[in-house]
């Protein structure tokens, strides 16, 4: 049994991504018009972090199933 850090990495990135997505969806739009040319950067990076976290969790599940089949 080796050390597999994909589980904590996936959980951490998914959690932070969900928080950023939530903030991006509920924050006032005036913030983004004044500071970032109207781009909701929290929403974009929240989605990127969630996708990365889900990929890490998927890799962890896949390796766990492969090890269980042996």
C-alpha positions as a Markdown table, in Angstrom:
| # | Residue | x | y | z |
|---|---|---|---|---|
| 1 | Unk | 0.0 | 0.0 | 0.0 |
| 2 | Unk | 1.5 | 3.3 | -1.1 |
| 3 | Unk | 0.9 | 6.8 | -0.2 |
| 4 | Unk | -1.8 | 8.3 | -2.4 |
| 5 | Unk | -2.3 | 12.0 | -1.9 |
| 6 | Unk | -5.0 | 12.4 | -4.5 |
| 7 | Unk | -7.8 | 12.1 | -2.0 |
| 8 | Unk | -6.8 | 15.0 | 0.3 |
| 9 | Unk | -5.8 | 17.1 | -2.8 |
| 10 | Unk | -9.1 | 16.4 | -4.5 |
| 11 | Unk | -11.1 | 17.2 | -1.4 |
| 12 | Unk | -9.2 | 20.4 | -0.7 |
| 13 | Unk | -9.5 | 21.8 | -4.3 |
| 14 | Unk | -13.1 | 20.8 | -4.5 |
| 15 | Unk | -14.0 | 22.5 | -1.3 |
| 16 | Unk | -12.2 | 25.7 | -2.2 |
| 17 | Unk | -13.7 | 25.6 | -5.6 |
| 18 | Unk | -17.2 | 25.3 | -4.3 |
| 19 | Unk | -16.6 | 28.2 | -1.9 |
| 20 | Unk | -15.3 | 30.4 | -4.8 |
| 21 | Unk | -18.2 | 29.3 | -7.0 |
| 22 | Unk | -20.7 | 30.3 | -4.3 |
| 23 | Unk | -19.1 | 33.6 | -3.7 |
| 24 | Unk | -18.9 | 34.3 | -7.5 |
| 25 | Unk | -22.6 | 33.5 | -7.8 |
| 26 | Unk | -23.8 | 35.6 | -4.9 |
| 27 | Unk | -21.4 | 38.6 | -4.9 |
| 28 | Unk | -22.5 | 42.0 | -6.3 |
| 29 | Unk | -21.7 | 42.6 | -10.0 |
| 30 | Unk | -20.4 | 46.1 | -9.3 |
| 31 | Unk | -17.2 | 44.6 | -7.8 |
| 32 | Unk | -16.2 | 43.0 | -11.1 |
| 33 | Unk | -17.0 | 46.0 | -13.2 |
| 34 | Unk | -14.7 | 48.2 | -11.2 |
| 35 | Unk | -11.8 | 45.8 | -10.7 |
| 36 | Unk | -11.6 | 43.1 | -13.4 |
| 37 | Unk | -13.1 | 44.5 | -16.6 |
| 38 | Unk | -16.5 | 42.9 | -15.8 |
| 39 | Unk | -15.1 | 39.3 | -15.6 |
| 40 | Unk | -16.3 | 37.3 | -12.7 |
| 41 | Unk | -12.9 | 35.7 | -11.9 |
| 42 | Unk | -14.2 | 34.0 | -8.7 |
| 43 | Unk | -16.8 | 32.1 | -10.8 |
| 44 | Unk | -14.3 | 31.1 | -13.4 |
| 45 | Unk | -11.5 | 29.9 | -11.0 |
| 46 | Unk | -14.0 | 28.3 | -8.8 |
| 47 | Unk | -15.1 | 26.1 | -11.7 |
| 48 | Unk | -11.5 | 25.4 | -12.6 |
| 49 | Unk | -10.7 | 24.3 | -9.0 |
| 50 | Unk | -13.8 | 22.1 | -8.9 |
| 51 | Unk | -12.9 | 20.4 | -12.1 |
| 52 | Unk | -9.4 | 19.7 | -10.9 |
| 53 | Unk | -10.6 | 18.4 | -7.6 |
| 54 | Unk | -13.1 | 16.1 | -9.3 |
| 55 | Unk | -10.3 | 14.8 | -11.6 |
| 56 | Unk | -8.1 | 14.1 | -8.5 |
| 57 | Unk | -10.9 | 12.3 | -6.8 |
| 58 | Unk | -11.7 | 10.3 | -9.9 |
| 59 | Unk | -8.0 | 9.2 | -10.2 |
| 60 | Unk | -8.1 | 8.2 | -6.5 |
| 61 | Unk | -11.3 | 6.1 | -7.0 |
| 62 | Unk | -9.9 | 4.5 | -10.2 |
| 63 | Unk | -6.7 | 3.4 | -8.5 |
| 64 | Unk | -8.6 | 2.1 | -5.5 |
| 65 | Unk | -10.8 | 0.0 | -7.7 |
| 66 | Unk | -7.7 | -1.3 | -9.6 |
| 67 | Unk | -6.0 | -2.2 | -6.4 |
| 68 | Unk | -9.2 | -4.0 | -5.1 |
| 69 | Unk | -9.4 | -6.1 | -8.3 |
| 70 | Unk | -5.9 | -7.5 | -7.8 |
